[in-house]
Amino acid sequence: MSGRTKVAGQLFLGNAEDVTRTSAALARGQAVAHGFGNFYALTARPDRGVVERVNLLKGRPAGQVGSVTTIGEHVPSLFDWCRLPAEFRRRQIQDLVEELFTLGPFGFRGPAAAHVPAHLTSVQDGIPTVQLIGPGYSCPSNGFLASALEATATDLLSITSSNRSRHRTGAVHEPAHWQAAGVIADFGHEPGVTTLVHEDEAAARRRYPHHEPMSTTVLSFHRATGHDRSALPALTLERHGSLSADHTRAIAANHGFALAIAPRAERRLTARTYAAR
């Protein structure tokens, strides 16, 4: 445990017993607030009832469509590659996904595979889509996610950021937490929520020097949005989060893509600030 003293009752991502215990809790229907890249997320079973309960816990409408997460080996199975726009090539997209997940936490929206639950998909441009949020391949939360997937006998989990919605409409959100103390203050007293924290939060953030501690940037590839001056087909930046638009654009260009900025992504997300106690 990297020399860190274990606080009584606290569960850590790097502790195998804690991961097993927390995975079992998730399989029983609990939500888990856990380290995820350089911030914190809430992960749970993908069942409709569990997703609705987590939405209400956050202050969202029960039926709000959630995102999914999984480990690297299951990523390709989440998408219907037969519905990929003609301008895109599957290998191009998959290579881009690999590079961005190797760099750190990131999100993608693409055509949803048939087995993805309907309450975790949204129809955009006439296409059922799924939004995948991943912690990046170097995050220790992959061990927890793998254990939770095995415990639930599925290839995906539901996920959302560790933040509250100030209005029941879900229109206004507090920024995602990137400190365990804030997560515990918000959700630690909630029945049915278990917390699993980074052993060293400063080290977790240092692992991702190109990412701000906030919810992930999201790229979509379910539709093409034209071409740039170099005739590269454009992916859409749906959400401007932890990885900057400029950095995302440069990586996309390496794989033969331009970048179109959606109106709601013109403004970057705000990182949470913590007042000194």
N, C-alpha and C positions, 0 to 999 in steps of 0.2 A: 504493500500500500504506500510505497514511496516515502516511508518514514512518517506518514501523517498519523497522529493520534486519533483513534476512532471515538467519536462522540457517542455517548450512550443513546441508543435508539436511532442513530443516523445510518443511512444506507449509502454505500458508495459504488459507483460504476465499475471501479477496478477490483471489487471484492466478489469472488465467484459465488460465495454463499449468499451475499446480498442480491446478486443478479438472479440467482435461482429463486430466492424467496419472492422477489418482486415480480418475476415472470409468472409465478404461480398466482400471485394476487391479480395480475392483469387477466390471466386466463379465467379467473372467477368473476370477472366483470369490473374490477377496479380500474380507475385511470391511474397512470403513472406520470408524475412530473419529473423529468430527468434531464440531465445534461445532454446537449445535442449540438455538436459543433462548438461554437463559441457563445451559445445562449442556452435557453431551456425551452422544452416543449412538453406538451401533454399528449401521451399516447395511450390508446385503448384498443379493445377489440373492435372489429369493423361492424358488429351487429348494429342494426338500426336503433334499438332501444338504448344501447350504451352510447352511441354517437349523440342521440338526442339528450341524454342525461349530461354529457360533457358540455354540449352547447348551452344548456340551461345553467350549468355550473359557472360558465364564463359570462353569462348574461346575454347570450345570443338567443334568437328564435330556435326552438327545438329542431325545426326542419331544415336549418341552414346546412347547405352542402359542405362537407368537410374535405380534407385532403387525406392522402394515404402515404404511408412510408413502408419501406422494406429494406432488405439487404441487397447487395450488388447482384447476386446470382438470379434474383427474381425480377429485377428491373425490366428486362425485355418482355416478360410475360404480362405486364400490366397494360401494354399498348396493343392496339389493333393496327399492325403495320400495313395491312392491305388498304387502309383508309388514309395512308400518308399522301399528302399532295404530290402530284406528279413532278413538281420542281425539286422535291427533296428525295434523297436516297437514304434507305435505312442505315447503311453502313456509315454514312456521313453523320447522321443523327446520333447513332450509338457511339461513335468515336468522340463526338462533342460531349455527350453525357459522361463518358469515361474521364475525359480531361477535366471537366468541371467538378466532378465528384472527387477526383484525385486532388484537386486544389482545395476543396473544402465544402461546406454546406451549400446546397443549391436546390432549386425547384424547377420542375418541368411540367407543362401541360401538353397532352397529346391525345389522339383518339383512344377511347377506352376499350380495353379488351372485354369480351362478352361476360366474363366471370366477375368483373368488378361490380360490387353491389350498386344498384341504381341510386341509392341515397348518398353515394360517394362519387357520383358523376353529375356533370351539368352539360346541357346541350348548348353549344356555341356554334354559330354559323351552320346550324342544322346537323351538327356532329356531336354524339355523346363523347364527352372528354373527361379525363381524370387528371387531377393535379398531384404529382408526386413530389414530396419534400424529403430530401435525404441529408444526413449529417456530414457527408463526405467520408471517404474510405478510411481515413486515419483516426476517426473519432472512436473512443472506447465504447460509445453507445451502440456500436454495431454488434458487440457481444451480447448486450441486453436484447436488442431487437431480434437477433438470431434465436436466443433462448425463448423469447416471447412468441415468436412465430412457431417454434417447435411445440410450445405448450398449448397454443391455440389451434395447431394443425391447419394453418392457413399460410398464404404467401404474401399477405398484406395486413397492415394494421391502420387504424384511423389515427390521425395526428392533427394537432393544432398548436398554436403558439401559447406559451404560458403567460397569458394576460387576461385582463377582464375587459368586457365591453361595458362602457359607462351607461349606455342606453339599451333598453330591451330590443330596439330595432337592430342592434348590432352594427349601427352605422358609425359609431365612434368607439375607438379602441384605445386602451392604454398600450404603450409599447411593450414588447415582449421582455420578460425578465432575463438578465444574464448573470445574476447573482442568486445563489441558493437561498440566502436569507430572505430575499423578496418573494421567492416562490413559496417558501414555507410560511411566510406571513400571510400570503394570499390564499393558499390552498392547503396548508398543513393541518388546519383544523377541520377541513371538510371530510365527512365520512365517505369512504370509498375512494380516497386519493392517497397514493403512496409516493414518497419522494425518493429519488435516487440521484445523488449529486456527484459532480466532478470532485475528484480527490484534491485537485489543485486548480482552482478556477483561473488564476493568472496564467498558468501553463496552458490551460485549454484555449485561452484567447491568443497567447503567443503562437500557438500552432497554426493560426490563420492570419498572417500579417496583412493579407490583402482584403480581409473581411471585417466589416464593422460588427459589433455585438448587437445584432437585431435579427428579425425574421429574414428569411432568404430572399434573394432575387429569384424571379420566376421567368423562364422563357417558354413560349408556346410554339408548337410545331404542327398543330392540327390544321392550319391553313397557311398559305403563302400570301404575303402582302406586297407583291410586286418585286422589283429588282432595283439595285442601286446603279450608279453610273458605270460600275465595272461589270454589270449584268449578273451580279450575285443575287440569288433569291433571298428574300428577307424573312427571318424569324421575327417574332414579336416579343419585345420585352414587356411582359404583363405587369410585373411588380419590380420596382427599383428598391432593392433591399440591401443585404449585407455586402454583396460584391458590386462594385460600381458599374454603371452602364458602359463607361469607357473600357474598363477591363474586360467586361463581358463581350463587348463589340470586337475587341482585338482577338479574343479566343475564338469567337464565332468565325471571324475572317480566316483564321488558320484552317478552318474546316470547310471553307467555301460558302459562307453565309454572310449576308448583310444583316443589319439590325434595325427594325422599325420600333419606335417607342410608342406604346399605347398612351392615350391621353392621361389615364390615371397613373402611369409610371413616369410622367414628366417630373413629378416631385418625388424625391427620395423619402423613404420611411424615416421616422425619427427614432433615435436610440434612447432608451430609458436612462434617466439620470437618477442618482440616489443621493438624497440629502445626507449630509454628515450627521451622525447621531451624537 
